């Protein structure tokens, strides 16, 4: 996946390593490996909270094997980051600047800066020219 998820427990800032799902019809809590995607009716827990899990009286807990260490970035994550950095550094071909046809176009919000002195603006990143 992409980013690591945090533990669902309030105030806990540790990385999640397990996912907790309640099966209300069977009065069962299932604790297993971190789910690939965050789902609205599941809870991601860090190793400490997963280990100390308690359920209501009369409920069963099914504990599936999982690795309690936080997940390391996958090669997919690193490749995506490298691609984003390469794309940000890639020079763009610029169309010749033409004067705006109306005064409202020159002050349009979000207009991209294209001056070599200030750098080319792309979204929230700014690529500065080499000096």
C-alpha positions in Angstrom: 0.0 0.0 0.0 1.0 3.6 0.3 1.2 5.4 3.6 1.3 3.6 6.9 -1.9 3.9 9.0 -2.0 5.0 12.6 -3.5 3.1 15.5 -7.3 3.8 15.8 -7.0 4.2 19.6 -7.5 7.8 20.6 -4.2 9.5 21.4 -2.1 6.7 20.1 0.4 7.8 17.4 2.0 4.4 16.7 1.8 2.6 13.4 -1.0 0.1 13.0 0.1 -3.6 12.5 -3.3 -5.4 12.9 -6.9 -4.9 11.9 -9.8 -5.6 14.3 -13.2 -6.5 12.9 -16.4 -7.2 15.0 -18.9 -9.9 13.8 -21.8 -8.8 15.9 -24.1 -11.6 14.8 -21.7 -14.2 16.2 -20.4 -12.1 19.1 -16.9 -12.5 17.8 -14.0 -10.1 17.4 -11.4 -11.0 14.7 -7.9 -9.7 15.1 -5.6 -10.3 12.2 -2.9 -8.8 9.9 -3.3 -5.2 8.8 -5.9 -5.0 6.1 -4.8 -3.8 2.7 -7.4 -1.0 2.7 -8.9 0.9 5.6 -12.5 0.0 5.9 -15.1 2.1 7.7 -16.2 -0.7 10.2 -12.8 -2.0 11.1 -10.1 -0.7 13.5 -6.4 -0.6 12.9 -4.4 -1.3 16.0 -0.7 -1.0 16.9 1.1 -4.0 18.4 0.6 -2.9 22.0 -3.2 -2.3 21.7 -3.6 -5.5 19.7 -1.9 -7.5 22.4 -4.0 -6.0 25.2 -7.3 -6.3 23.3 -10.3 -7.2 25.5 -13.9 -7.9 24.3 -17.2 -7.8 26.1 -18.1 -10.7 28.4 -19.4 -13.7 26.4 -17.7 -12.7 23.2 -15.0 -14.8 21.5 -11.7 -13.5 20.0 -10.2 -15.0 16.9 -6.6 -14.1 16.7 -5.0 -14.7 13.3 -1.2 -14.7 13.1 0.3 -11.3 12.2 3.7 -9.6 12.4 3.7 -7.1 15.3 6.5 -5.0 13.8 5.4 -1.9 11.8 5.4 -2.5 8.1 8.4 -1.3 6.1 8.0 0.7 2.9 7.5 -1.6 0.0 9.4 -1.3 -3.2 6.2 0.0 -4.8 6.2 2.9 -2.3 9.8 3.7 -3.1 9.3 3.5 -6.8 6.3 5.8 -6.7 8.3 8.3 -4.7 11.3 8.1 -7.1 8.9 8.6 -10.1 7.3 11.7 -8.4 10.8 13.2 -7.8 11.9 12.5 -11.4 8.6 14.1 -12.8 9.1 17.2 -10.6 12.6 17.7 -11.9 11.8 17.1 -15.6 11.9 20.3 -17.7 8.7 21.3 -19.3 8.4 22.8 -22.7 6.9 26.2 -22.5 4.5 27.7 -25.0 5.3 31.3 -25.9 3.7 33.7 -23.5 1.0 35.8 -25.2 -0.7 38.8 -23.6 -4.0 38.0 -22.0 -7.1 38.9 -24.0 -8.9 40.4 -21.1 -7.7 42.0 -17.7 -9.5 39.2 -15.8 -7.3 36.5 -17.2 -4.1 38.1 -16.0 -5.3 38.0 -12.4 -7.0 34.6 -12.5 -6.6 32.7 -9.2 -4.2 29.8 -9.4 -2.5 31.1 -12.5 0.9 29.4 -12.9 4.1 31.4 -12.6 6.4 30.9 -15.6 9.2 33.3 -15.0 12.7 31.7 -15.0 13.7 34.1 -12.2 11.1 32.8 -9.9 10.9 29.2 -11.1 8.1 27.3 -12.8 5.2 26.6 -10.5 3.5 23.1 -10.7 0.8 22.6 -8.2 2.2 23.0 -4.7 5.8 22.2 -5.8 8.1 24.8 -7.2 11.0 23.7 -9.5 13.8 26.3 -9.3 16.1 26.8 -12.3 19.8 25.8 -12.0 22.2 28.8 -11.7 
